[in-house]
Every structure is written in structure tokens, then in C-alpha cells.
Amino acid sequence: MLLEVVILLAGCLVLGFVFTRLGQSALIGYILAGMLLGGPASIKAINSAEHIEHIAELGVALLLFSLGLEFSWDRLKNFGWKALLNGIFQVSVTGAIASVISFIFGLGLPESIAIGAMVCLSSTAAVLRILTDQSETESAFGRNAISILLVQDLAIVPLAILITFLSGSGSLPEIAIELGKLSLLILGLATVLFIVVKLSVTKFLSKVFVEHNRELITLFAVVISFGATWGAHKIGLSPALGAFMAGIMLGGSAFAQQIRADISSLRIVLLTLFFGAVGMVADPIWIYNHWQLVLGTTVLIVFGKALVIWGILQVTGNPVGISLASGMCLAQIGEFAFVLGLSARNGDIISHDIYMLVVSTAIITLILTPFLITLAPRLAYLIEKKRKVKPTPETNSDEVVDIVIIGFGPAGQAIGQWLCCRTLKVKVVELNPKMIEKAEAHGFSTYVGDATHADVLEHVGIEHAKIIIITTPAFSSTQIIIRHLRRMATQAHIIARSRYQRYSDEILQAGADAVIGDEEQVGQKLSEQVLRDLQQMGLDK
């Protein structure tokens, strides 16, 4: 079996590298490696799929343990209550709609509810990786997506409990008794974990002891995580619930950050095995024989989840374009659907064909995710053709403009602080209403719109600008904006931001007159601070 584990990891390494080079998520490569090496229609290089699956599930346990370590009310409050409500509504509404549709198509109530629980979750691993690669984590739609993903991660616990509950059967009194037993088991597990963790942190992981044997933190984390996973399974609860609860118990300790860092490498290896094992479940022959059903379900999931999230974000006051882009980011079935699906299948809640349908659809939507996230902002703008850019306050676009700032995030605001006390005509182009309010507070003329579209820049009167400052973090967006500007504002001096140094030359080639790199500025600030410290210490000679 060790050889087969090595073969699967090697396949994941090769295909993960290929897809990364193609600008896609390595996750797709991991899944395809499993399909090619050990699936029903594969080359049969792996025959111990069931054993590897058991090992891979430990990766899920460590992932949930890590999520528990990060759980804190401070982190939740940073996103704002409106963002958290968006996530709660998304999980509830998407799950309810999927359950109702499944029930209408003739499935039983428990099976329909289980499908709703699996479908309502998106992929934290895939979406976060792609948003980070494209420098969109701080964009308006990126923050919406991340806040909803955070709530989805928290929803795993009640959904896992729900699947456990659905696996039981009986009359209403019997169900009530089972629910009471389930609640007592959860309370008992939480109590035991609290006592064990509390005693361990105060007695075993004392500061002096850890300084002498830091690797014991890693061993302790693995023992607690896997022990809680086994304990939850042993008493009839979801293993994922046990791991998550263990993480929460340790999350408030002084060792939480170090534990998360120390187990990250092990988690990556085991999660890679998990996604490879997911690929081994997929059956291309089954997909081919049921291609119409799979295609229809995939279309329904992608469009349905995007529209549900778009509608929820519209109700809570987000702009149309940002709402739609956020929905497209999350229009997939996530990795935790496989975890819940395995629990539902083992509990005889769903049939083999339903499980295969969910798995097949999830894999296809994960493959589509990088393309959807890349196209999200542009497609959103094309769909809202009736939406016009409205200047606030009214200004004459033909008048001379000294400076145009494109993007009013932290970088744009820093420039705004310097410009607001000067007698210059400044215009700001921004898509996020909150950033627009901040620009207006500085007394700048503001335009709500996506600067990657030429008609937005034309409406601003960009051809009259003397200096144009681009602060958007996304490299692809910056390139598009510069190409428009070089055609429309030929006399303007363009200063662009580059989040990563490796993109600076390409931004200059696109037509920028100057590029300010985030990494270069950080290095300069660090050097200046080091120099000041050396001078204070009398070491600079």
C-alpha cells in the first residue's frame, strides 16, 4: 500500500504542477490523478483505494481541526454582521431549494435533506487558492466570497450532526429520544475535550517544557485531533465534528498559532491524498452513461447557486455587479460534500447512484471554478448593461482633471490623505460603495464603475487627466486598464501599483510610466527601520 500511496502522490504532484502552470487550481490535478490512477475506468495503478481513503480522511480531520483553531468571534466580527447574515442565508436558502427540488423529483425526505446539506457548501480550498493567486482576496466580491465561505465552514458542524440524525429511523417519540441522546453525546464529548485540553495546556505544554521540545506541540496536536476524530466516531457522531470541536478547544490557547503552522505540512499531504481518493471514486463510464443527468445537474448547480447568492447580496444592499461576481465565485459543490456524502452513504441515507451524481457534479464544478472566478467581474458587468455609471457629485467630464485614482482601497486612501489638502482636481473610480463614501469624505468627485471597461473611463473624462494612479491589486485588471488608458489618455502620466515584483516589467510593457511595487516598498521600509535602529544603537559607522 505504501507504493500505491507514493504513486498517487506522484500523480498528484505531476498533474498539480501541470494545472498550476496552466494558471488553474492544483486541486483539479489531484482529482484527475485519482481518476486516472485508481478510478473504475483507470489504468488500475492503485488497488488499495479503500485503505487510501481511510488515510485520506485524516487529512479532512486535520483541515477541520485547523478551522476550529481559527474560529473566534473577533474574526467573525471583522467581516461585519451583514456579511455573516449573507452566509447564514446562503447555506439555509441553497440547502432548502436543493432539498425541495430533490423531493419534487421523487426522492425521499431524508435523502432530499442530505442532498441539500451537501449542495449548499462551496469549496473553501479551491476558491481561496484562486482568489489569492489572482490578488482578489481584498476585492469587494472576494471579501463577500470569503465571508460566506467562513460561515459555510462553521455550518459543517450542524450539517454533520444533521446527517448523523438522518441515519436514524423510527416514530416521532423515538426520533426525539435519539435527538436527546445525540445532544448529550455532543455535550459529553465537548466536556471531555475541554478537560483534556485544559489539563494538557496548563500542565503538559508549559512554556518551559515547550522551549526544550517544540516538536511535542505537533505531536500533541495530532494526538488531540485524531483522538477526537476517533472518539466522535466511536460514540456514533461525525468524525469531522470531533476534530472541529478539538480545534475550537485549543483555539483560545497561546499555542494555537504555532500548532496551526506546525501541522500545515502534514495536512497538505493528507488533503492531497483525500482529493486523489475523491478522484478514484469518480467513474467516467458512469458519467458517460448518465451524461444528460450530470450535465443538467451541473448547470442547475452553477446557475442556481450563483443566482441565490446574487439575490441574497442584493437584498443586503450590495451592487449588482459585485453580487453576481460573488455568486460566480461560489457556484460549485465543495470538498466537504464528499465528507458528508460518505457519512450519508454509510448511513444508508442516499443511494449509490445519488452519491455518484453528487461526486461527479462536484468534480465538474470544481474544474469550472477557476474559469468562473476569472470571468466573474467581466461577465457581471456585461449582464448589467442597463446599469449606468453615475458621478457624485455632478461634474463636467470635459473640464481639466489633475489626477484620477482608480481603486480606493488602502493604497488609494493613502494617496487620498496626501491629496485632500491640496488644490487639485481629483476623481476616483471605484466599484465598492463603502470606498466611494470614503473618497467623497475627502471631497473627491466619485464614479461607481469597473475601470476595466472603456466606457466607464470615457464617462469619467479620462482623456483630460494629467496623472492617472492605478491602485488595483489584481495584475490582469491593471493590464487591461493600462491598455485602455494608452488609447484614450495618450498624454497622461500613468503610475501603477504592482502587488508582486515579478509583474513590474509586464506592467511597464503594457504602457505604464512608473510602477510602484508592494514588495519593493516593504523592503525599503524595513531597510529604513533597520538603519534607524542601528543608528540608535551606535552600530552604524
LINURVEN-V550193 format. One record per backbone hydrogen bond with DSSP energy under -0.5 kcal/mol. CO is the residue of the C=O (numbers start at 1). NH is the residue of the N-H. Records with the same first field share a line. If there is no record, write none. Layout:
BEGIN
CO: NH / NH
END
This chain:
BEGIN
1: 5
2: 6
3: 7
4: 8
5: 9
6: 10
7: 11
8: 12
9: 13
10: 14
11: 15
12: 16
13: 17
14: 18
15: 19
16: 20
17: 21
18: 22
19: 24
20: 23
25: 28 / 29
26: 30
27: 31
28: 32
29: 33
30: 34
31: 35
32: 36
33: 37
34: 38 / 39
35: 39
36: 43
37: 45 / 46
39: 42
48: 52
49: 53
50: 54
51: 55
52: 56
53: 57
54: 58
55: 58 / 59
56: 59 / 60
57: 61
58: 62
59: 63
60: 64
61: 65
62: 66
63: 67
64: 68
65: 69
66: 70
67: 71
68: 71
72: 76
73: 77
74: 78
75: 79
76: 79 / 80
77: 80
80: 84
81: 85
82: 86
83: 87
84: 88
85: 89
86: 90
87: 91
88: 92
89: 93
90: 94
91: 95
92: 96
93: 97
94: 98
95: 99
96: 100
97: 101
98: 102
99: 103
100: 104
101: 105
102: 107
103: 106
108: 112
109: 113
110: 114
111: 115
112: 116
113: 117
114: 118
115: 119
116: 120
118: 121
121: 334
122: 124
123: 127
124: 128
125: 129
126: 130
127: 131
128: 132
129: 133
130: 134
131: 136 / 137
132: 135
136: 139
139: 143
140: 144
141: 145
142: 146
143: 147
144: 148
145: 149
146: 150
147: 151
148: 152
149: 153
150: 154
151: 155
152: 156
153: 156
154: 157 / 158
155: 159
156: 160
157: 161
158: 162
159: 163
160: 164
161: 165
162: 166
163: 167
165: 168
171: 175
172: 176
173: 177
174: 178
175: 179
176: 180
177: 181
178: 182
179: 183
180: 184
181: 185
182: 186
183: 187
184: 188
185: 189
186: 190
187: 191
188: 192
189: 193
190: 194
191: 195
192: 196
193: 197
194: 198
195: 199
196: 200
197: 201
198: 202
199: 203 / 204
200: 204 / 205
203: 206
206: 210
207: 211
208: 212
209: 213
213: 216
214: 217 / 218
215: 219
216: 220
217: 221
218: 222
219: 223
220: 224
221: 225
222: 226
223: 227
224: 228
225: 229
226: 230
227: 231
228: 232
229: 233
230: 234
231: 235
232: 237
233: 236
238: 241 / 242
239: 243
240: 244
241: 245
242: 246
243: 247
244: 248
245: 249
246: 250
247: 251
248: 252
250: 253
253: 256
255: 259
256: 260
257: 261
258: 262
259: 263
261: 264
263: 267
264: 268
265: 269
266: 270
267: 271
268: 272
269: 273
270: 274
271: 275
272: 276
273: 277
274: 278
275: 279
276: 280
277: 281
278: 281 / 282
282: 40 / 284
283: 287
284: 288
285: 289
286: 290
288: 291
290: 294
291: 295
292: 296
293: 297
294: 298
295: 299
296: 300
297: 301
298: 302
299: 303
300: 304
301: 305
302: 306
303: 307
304: 308
305: 309
306: 310
307: 311
308: 312
309: 313
310: 314
311: 315
312: 316
313: 318
314: 317
319: 323
320: 324
321: 325
322: 326
323: 327
324: 328
325: 329
326: 330
328: 331
330: 332
332: 334
334: 337
335: 338 / 339
336: 340
337: 341
338: 342
339: 343
340: 344
341: 345
342: 346
343: 347
344: 349 / 350
345: 348
351: 355
352: 356
353: 357
354: 358
355: 359
356: 360
357: 361
358: 362
359: 363
360: 364
361: 365
362: 366
363: 367
364: 368
365: 369
366: 370
368: 372
369: 373
370: 374
371: 375
372: 376
375: 379
376: 380
377: 381
378: 382
379: 383
380: 384
382: 385
383: 385
384: 387
389: 391
390: 448
392: 446
395: 397
396: 399
401: 466
402: 467
403: 427
404: 406 / 469
405: 407 / 429
406: 471
409: 413
410: 414
411: 415
412: 416
413: 417
414: 418
415: 419
416: 420
419: 422
422: 424
424: 426
425: 402 / 403
426: 445
427: 405
428: 430 / 447
429: 407
430: 449
431: 433
432: 436
433: 437
434: 438
435: 439
436: 440
437: 441
438: 442
439: 442 / 444
440: 443
445: 428
446: 392
447: 430 / 449
449: 451
450: 453
452: 454
453: 456 / 457
454: 458
455: 459
456: 460
457: 461 / 462
458: 461
461: 464
462: 465
464: 401
466: 493
467: 404
468: 470 / 495
469: 406 / 471
470: 497
474: 478
475: 479
476: 480
477: 481
478: 482
479: 483
480: 484
481: 485
482: 486
483: 487
484: 487 / 488
485: 489
489: 492
492: 494
493: 468 / 495
494: 513 / 514
495: 470
496: 516
498: 518
500: 503
501: 504
503: 507
504: 508
505: 509
506: 510
507: 511 / 512
508: 511
514: 496
515: 517
516: 498
517: 521
518: 522
519: 523
520: 524
521: 525
522: 526
523: 527
524: 528
525: 529
526: 530
527: 531
528: 532
529: 533
530: 534
531: 535
532: 536
533: 537
534: 538 / 539 / 540
535: 538
539: 541
END
